Amino acid sequence: MQSNEQAKPLPYNDPAHWDKMVAAYEAQSQPFTTLFANAAVARLPIGASSKVIDVATGTGAAALAAARTGAAVTAIDFSAGMVARVRAHARPNIEARQMDGQALDLPDAAFDAAVSIFGVMLFPDWRAGLREMARVTRSGGSAAIAVWKSADGAAVHLLLAQIIRRLYPDHVTPMPCTGLAELADPTRLATAVIAAGFADPVVTEITHDFTLKVANPADIDKLFEFMPHWSGLDAGQSAAVARALRSEIEQRRTGDSFAIPSTALIATAQRT
């Protein structure tokens, strides 16, 4: 599976894809992912004397949550645009660095805790990402890893995949990342965390609504641009899925908002 991903890079594995998404991600996704980031960080025994690494920080939801405890946070991402946005928060106890989470340029046992919120699951080699989190965490330290419970992800990605599957049950949609499917199960997630070098994992299931603003229909169309599910359809299929999505939104919207329940698994564990 890894060789196929390397032969045909997916948008999720391209830093330039995320560079383009900084503003949209911060506006649309960060308010949502912050709910899960806060829950994950709250499960870590960290405080003012702690050193924390946030792997695949994005626009910094988990880094900000950890920084509020007083911890010194190193936030890493392979996207220069995301790193620049985290630096723009100008938090004195957050250092943002551009870095590959599969091969961290950091010493062993440098942190008291490691966190990744919907990040490592997107890596081409997600096992290496988990191992690197373990390597840089000291013995007795802790980790919190959030993944989606569905291989289709969450929010609009999840809804779009459900609609495509309903309309075209024989259509094979591109799998964004193998880690999405592999880790979308509590037992497999716990097993992967142990294999990486952690112990005693506890997996908690948390659900929050993704609230999509639907006042402007043109904004809905913009959601499709970077989605692998959408890019795998022909013109006729795309039009049919768009109609079905709009119909579902109209039936279930509340005012200018449309809620998409999305469930995450949060694994916490100790470094052996």
ABEGO torsion letter per residue (X at the ends): XAAAAAABBBAAABAAAAAAAAAAAAAAAAAAAAAAAAAAAAABBBBAABBBBBBGAEAGAAAAAAAAAGBBBBBBBABAAAAAAAAAAGBAABBBBBBBAABBBBBBGABABBBBBGAAAABABAAAAAAAAAAABBBGBBBBBBBBABAAEBEAAAAAAAAAAAABAABBBBBABAAAAAAABAAAAAAAAAAAGBBGBBBBBBBBBBBBBAABAAAAAAAAAABAAAAABBAAAAAAAAAAAAAAAAAABBEABBBBBBBBBBBBBBBX
